[in-house]
Amino acid sequence: QLQLVESGGGLVQPGGSLRLSCAASGFTLNYYSIAWFRQAPGKEREGISCISNSGRSTNYVDSVRGRFTISRDNAKNTVYLQMNSLKPEDTAMYYCAARSNWRGTLCYSAGMDYWGEGTLVTVSS
């Protein structure tokens, strides 16, 4: 079965950190660019960060740039999202998705090949 599985979510205080993981099973992530999305309650899903299949290119939206870092370990078939200086407005369900090509700043556009089911991040005191 081809799937992506996110993990690492949880409850954290403002200013804290979490590292999300996106692991692939049934296929090799080496050939895919990966994007992280999030959806807060009552809001539309938004793309926040993405990384090319080689890991040499990354993209961040303004709201997370400087606080979040995307990386990948192709040997472990896993992509990570390190989230620092978390804010209450970062509270959302976080999803990873895979695409078989790299579209640069259009990496959040429609047409992802695989989606995970999400991991919940709650930032609250």
C-alpha positions in Angstrom: 0.0 0.0 0.0 1.4 3.4 -1.0 1.0 5.9 1.7 2.5 8.9 3.6 2.3 8.9 7.4 2.8 12.1 9.4 3.9 12.0 13.0 5.3 14.3 15.7 2.3 16.5 16.4 1.1 17.4 19.8 0.4 20.1 22.3 3.1 22.7 22.8 3.3 26.0 24.6 3.9 29.2 22.6 7.5 29.7 21.8 8.1 25.9 21.9 9.2 23.5 19.2 8.1 20.4 17.4 9.5 18.3 14.7 7.1 16.7 12.3 8.0 13.6 10.2 6.5 12.5 7.0 7.4 8.8 6.2 6.6 7.0 3.0 5.7 3.4 2.7 5.3 1.4 -0.4 7.3 3.8 -2.5 10.6 5.7 -2.6 10.5 9.3 -1.6 13.7 10.0 -3.5 11.8 10.7 -6.7 9.2 13.1 -5.2 9.1 16.6 -4.0 7.3 17.0 -0.7 5.1 19.8 0.5 3.7 20.5 4.0 0.2 21.9 4.3 -1.8 22.9 7.2 -5.5 23.5 7.9 -6.7 25.4 10.9 -10.3 25.1 12.1 -12.6 27.0 9.9 -9.9 27.9 7.4 -8.8 26.7 4.1 -5.8 24.4 3.7 -2.6 26.3 3.0 0.8 25.2 1.7 3.6 26.3 4.0 6.8 24.6 2.9 8.2 22.3 0.3 11.4 20.6 -0.7 12.7 19.3 -4.0 13.4 15.6 -4.4 17.2 16.2 -4.0 16.7 18.5 -1.0 18.7 21.3 -2.7 15.6 23.6 -3.2 13.1 24.6 -0.6 10.3 27.1 -0.3 8.5 28.7 2.6 5.5 31.0 2.9 6.1 34.2 4.8 4.2 33.2 7.9 6.7 30.4 8.7 9.9 31.6 7.0 12.7 31.9 9.6 10.8 29.7 12.1 10.2 26.4 10.2 12.8 24.3 8.5 12.1 21.6 6.0 14.6 18.8 5.4 14.7 15.3 4.1 16.6 12.1 4.7 16.1 10.0 1.6 18.0 7.1 3.1 15.2 7.0 5.8 12.5 7.7 3.2 11.4 10.6 5.5 10.9 14.3 5.3 10.9 16.6 8.3 9.5 19.9 9.3 11.3 21.5 12.3 9.0 24.1 13.8 10.4 26.6 16.2 9.0 29.7 18.0 5.5 28.3 17.6 2.6 30.6 17.9 -1.0 29.9 18.7 -1.9 30.7 15.1 0.2 27.7 14.0 -2.4 25.5 15.5 -3.7 23.3 12.7 -3.8 19.8 11.2 -0.5 19.4 9.3 -0.3 17.2 6.2 2.5 16.2 3.9 2.0 15.5 0.3 4.2 14.1 -2.5 4.6 15.1 -6.1 6.6 13.4 -8.8 8.2 16.7 -10.0 9.4 20.0 -8.6 7.5 23.1 -9.4 9.5 25.6 -7.4 7.3 28.3 -6.0 4.3 26.5 -7.4 5.0 23.5 -5.3 1.7 23.8 -3.4 -0.4 23.7 -6.6 -3.0 21.1 -7.3 -2.0 17.7 -8.5 -0.2 16.1 -5.6 0.3 12.4 -6.1 0.0 11.2 -2.5 -1.4 12.7 0.8 -1.0 11.7 4.4 -3.8 11.8 6.9 -2.3 14.5 9.0 -1.0 15.1 12.5 -2.5 17.7 14.8 -0.4 20.5 16.2 -1.9 22.6 19.1 0.0 25.6 20.4 -1.5 26.8 23.6 -0.6 27.8 27.1 
